[in-house]
Amino acid sequence: MRRVVVTGIGMINSLGLDKESSFKAIVDGQCGIKSISLFDTEKHSVKIAGEITDFDPTTVMNPKDVKKADRFIQLGLAAAKEAMADAKFESFDADTFGVSSASGIGGLPTIEKHSIINNTRGPRKISPFFIPSALINMLGGLVSIEHGTKGPNLSSVTACAAGTHAIGEAVKTILLGGADKMLVVGAESAISEVGIGGFAAMKALSTRNDEPQRASRPFDKDRDGFVMGEGAGSLVLEVYEDAVKRGAHIYGEVVGFGESGDAHHITTPTLDGPLRAMKAALKMAGDVNVDYINAHGTSTSANDKNETAAIKEAFGTSVPVVSSTKGQVGHCLGAAGAIEAVISLMAMRDSVIPPTINQENADEDCDLDYTPNSARKQELNCVMSNSFGFGGTNGSVIFKRI
């Protein structure tokens, strides 16, 4: 069977516009959550998010084309550009290089904007770029156009598991011979009036507006909901032999991934679904010892205790060290899996476990070692990243050092 390795990574989030600056800030325990500036929050119960405030889309797009792409696409283009540069290709066969993209919601701000235009000014005032600028798969479309990749162009739309599923789809494509290389990119930017308002109506978001940097509290007893973030993560995957032949730097090998469905409830998770996803990933990986789990760890009551129980069931007496980095950058929804895969690979590269910030008060239902508040130096040879989404959709991926 073919082996699949990661040879390029890129990341943008509320703590940095590139992988190195944002990872350093994450490890240092900094927090990118702040008061929202993208819209007026006066009428909203939630006024905070992991917003990116210093991104210039003209750094990745021609200025005249910026209006033709929703912000999530712009962020995805930035992460993909960094990953491709990091992979250092001198040339490649375009026909065997594909794209696997992901987003949970896609162009929600653009949909909101044009709904208002339709209602206030009429349908004739809707931009001809509206539909293509908001489509989720247009992320992969524009990424493929930018980099000239002509292989399979796939898109995963599985809520907060989408980024992890995009990695799985890319690996499957390479294993089945559909491509030799795949560029994975997950992106999300749903910090808009209806985005924040909708999640707030579900009582899913933290309302700790006066303390934004203490609002996202994964596994902490006093957590009161997740904080929405925005950003993108990208990974270049390719056949191991090809990577070795061209002398590429290999961040790690994708040795396992697992997927499952809860078949239970649209928003309330079960222990069984996440457990089966992790077990499937471990079964595929074979004889490995996972040293670290980057947990889904949303800072919601339901997820954190459920994921804790599933991890304990999956690993028994050998539970690895765990942390959630959503305290630093918020929950980036469909981009979370791609961003957290990049974080996991960089953690393995640097032999450091990022902290779970704001994990201060013990919760009897969350009783693992979550690396509270301070990073920890530890050699990591194998890491897992978990992502679980509304609708009961789950994904786990395992990377191993080569």
N, C-alpha and C positions, 0 to 999 in steps of 0.2 A: 504493500500500500504506500502511496505517496506520503511524504512528510511535508508539513506546511509550517513555515517559519515567518516571523515578523521582522522586516528589514527597514521599516520606516515608520515613524509616528509623528503625530501633530496634535496640538490641543490649544483651545482658546476657551477661557471662562472668566468669571468675574474677578479673578485674582491675577490674570495675566493674559497677554495676547499671543503667547507662545508656550511651548511645553516646558522649557527650562525655568522661566520666571514663575509660571503658575505652579509648577511642582515644588519649587523651593518655598513658595509662600504657603502651600498646603502643608508641607512637612514642618514648617516653622509655626504652624497653628494659626496663621492669619485667617481672617474672615472677609469675604467679599460681599457679604449681605449688607444692604444699606437701604435708605429710603428710595422709593421708586421715583425716577425722573422722567420716564417715558410717557407718562400721562398724569393728569390731575387726579390725585387719590382722595380728594376731599370727601366724596360721598361713599368711599369704600371702607369696609371694616379692616381690610388688610392693606397696608401701605408700604410693605418691605419686600425685597426680592434680591436675588443674586444677579444683579444687572451689570452688564458690561458698559462702562460709561466712556471709554476712550478708544473705541473701535472706529476706524475710518474705512468704509467699504471700498473707497476708490483705490485702496492698496491692493485689492484683489480683483477689481472689476473696472472696466472703462467707465468713467463718470456718466456717460450718456446711457449706460446699461444698468446702472444701479436701480433705477425705478422699475426695471423689468424683473427684479428678483426680490422676493421677500427677505427679511433680515435673516431668517434661519438658513437660507441658501447662501447668503453672503458669509455668514459665520462658518458654514460647512466648507466653502471654497477656501477660506483662510486656513483651516485645519488641514485640508487635503493638500494645499500648496506646500505647507510645512512638511507633511509626511513624505510627499514625493521628493522634495529637496533633500530630506534626510536619507532617503533610500539611495540617492546618488546613482541613478541610472545614466549610463552613457548613451544607451539606446535600448529599445525593446520592440518586440513583435506586437504591434497594436491589436492584431486580430485575436491574440491569446491573452490580452490584458483586459480584465473586466472591472466593473464597479458594483459594489454592494452598499447601498445607501439606506439611511434610516431616519425616521422622525415619528414622533407620537401624534403630533397635532399639525405640524407643518405651518402653512401660511395664515394662521389665525388673525394676526393683526391686519393683513391685507384683506382678508374676507370681511373683517369688522369694518374697515375703512370703506370698502365698496358697497357694503350693505347700507351704510349711512348715506353714501352718495346716491344710491338707488332710491332710498326713501325720501331724501330731501331735495334732490335735483333731477331725479328721473333716470331711467335706464340708458338713455342716450348719452349720459355723461360718464358712464362706466368706461374705464380705460380698456383698450384692446389687449393690454398686457396683463389684465387682472387674472384670468384663469392660469396662464402659464407661470405667472409669478407666484402663485399660491400652491400649485400642485406639489405634493410631497415627492413624487418621483422625479420632479424637475431638478432636485438637488443632484441626483445621480446623473441626470441629463447634462446639466451645465458643467459638472465635474469632468464628465467624459469628454465634452467638447473642449474644455480648457486643456486637458492633458493628452488628448488624442487617443484615448483608449477605445477600442472597437469590439471588445469581447462582451460577454453577457452583462447587461445593465439591469440590476435587480433592485428592489426596494422593499424594506420591511416596515410595516406600520402596525406595531404591536404594543402600543402605549409605552410604558416605561421599560419594557423589555426589548424594545426595538433595536437599540444599539448592539446589545449582545446577540440578538438573533441575526443581525446583519453580519456579524463575525462568523456565526455558524453557517449561514448561507454561503458566504465566501469560501469557507473551508470545504464545504460539500462540493461546491463547483469545481474547486481544484482537485479534490480527491477523485471526482468522477471524470476528470479530464476535460471539463468544459472550458477551462482556462488554466494557464500556468501561473498567472499573477492576478491578484484582485486588490483593488483599492477600496477599503472600507471607510465610510464616513457617516457619522451620526450627528445630527444637528437639530437644535430646537431654540425657538425664541417666541414664547407665548406670553410674554409679560405685556399684556394689553388689558383694556378695561373688561372685556368679556372673559379673557383668560383668567385673570385674577378673580374677577367677580364670580365666575363659574365654579372654580375650585373652592372659593370662600363659601359659596352657597351650600356646598357639600360638607362644610365644617372640616375640610381636610387641611387647611392652612393655619399656621401659627399666627396669632394676633398679638404677639409680643412686639408691637410697633415701636415702643419706647426704648427697646434694647435689641436692635436688629442683629447685632453680632452675637447675641446670646439666644437667638430665637430658634435656630435649628439645633436640636439637642438629641441626636441619635442615642437610643438606649438609656437615656436619662429618665428618672422617675417623673420629672416635672415637664417633660415634653408635651407640647399641645398642638402638634401638627407639623407638616413639612413647610419649607420655604421654597418657593419656585426660583429656579435658576435658569440661566440661558448659556449656551455655548455649543462647542462642537469638539469631537474627537475623531481622529483618523489613523488608520493602520494600513501599511502596505504588507500584503501577504504574498508569499511566493513559494514555489517548490524548493525544498532544501538544497538539492543538488545544483539548481540554477544559482541560488544565492552564494553557495560556496564557490562555484566556478567563476563568478564575477567579483569575488572577494568582498561581498557585502558584509556590513556589520549586522549580526543577528541578535536581536533583543531576546528572543525566546522562541520556542516551538509551541504551536497549538497542539496539545496532546489529548485534550478532551473537551467536549461540549455536550450539554444536555438540555433538552426542552421538554416541557410538559404543560398540561392544562388542568385547572382545578375542577372544572365542570360543577361549580358550586354557587358562586355569587359574583355579580359584576364588580363589586368593590371590596368585599370582605374576603381575605385570603384564607386558605386552608393550610395546615401543616403538610398535608400529603403532596400538594403540587410542587412547592419548592424543594421538598425532600427528594421527590423523584427526579427533578431536574439535576440536583447535585449528585445523586446516585448514578444517573446516566453518564454524567461527565466523568465521574470517578471510574466507572466501569470501562469507558472508552480509554481513559488515560492509563489504565493498567496498574502496574506496580510503582506507584508514586507516593511520596509523602508530602502532602500540601503543608507549606510552612506559614501561609498567610491567606486570609480571606478578606477581600474588599467587599464588605457586605452591602446589600441593597440599602439597609439602614436608613430609612426615610425620616425618622423622628416622629412617626405616628405610633399611636398606642398599638394598633392592630398589627402592623408590619413587624415592629421591632421584637415583640415577644414571640410572634409566630416564627420569624426567621431564626431567632435564638433557639427555639425548640427544635426546628428542622435541622439546624447545624448540629445540635447535640445528638439528634437521632442518627444523622448521617455519619458522624465521625466517632461516636461512642466515647471511649476513654481517651481518644487522641485528638481532641479538638484543637485546631491551630489557633494562633493569635488572630484576632479579628479587629477591623476598624471600619468606620464609615467616614468618608470624606465629604459627605453632604453638609456637615456643619460648617465647612469652609466655603463651599461654592453654591450651596443650595441643591435642590433636586432638579436636574436638567432634563427630566422627563425622557423623551425618546433618545436624547443624546447621552443620557447618563451612562449606559452600558459601554459606549465607545470611549467616553472620557475616562471612566473608571478602569477600563482595560489598559489604557495608556498609563494611568497612574500606577496600576499594578505592575506593569512591565518596568516602569522607571523605579519603582520600589525595589524590584528584584535586581535591577541594574546597580542601584546604589546601596543595596543591603540596608534598607531603612524601612521601618513600618510607619506610615503616616498616622498621626493621632486622630482619635475621635474627640473633637473639641466639645466643650460644654457638657461632657459626661461627668457630672459632679455628684449626683445623688443616686444611691443604689436603688434599683428596682428589683424586687424579688423574682420577677419573671424574666429579667435580663441579667443573667449571672455569669457571663463569660468574661474573658480578658479582652476588653475592647480597646486597649492601648489608650487609656484616658488622658487627654489634654497635652501630652508630650510625646513626640516621636521617639522611636526606640531603634537603636542600631542592632541589626540581627541579620545574619547571612540567610538569604532567601534563594532557594533553588527551584521552588515550585509554588505558584500562586493561583488562587481562584478568584473570580469576580462573579457576583450574583446580580441578577436583575429580574424583578417581578412586576407585572403590570395589571392594570384594571382589565376585567374580563377573565381573570384567572390564567394569565399567560406568563410562563416562567422560563428563564434561561440562565445557565451557568457555563462558564468557560474556564479552562485550566491552561496555564502557560508554564513551560518548564525551561530552565536554563540549559543551554547546550555547552 
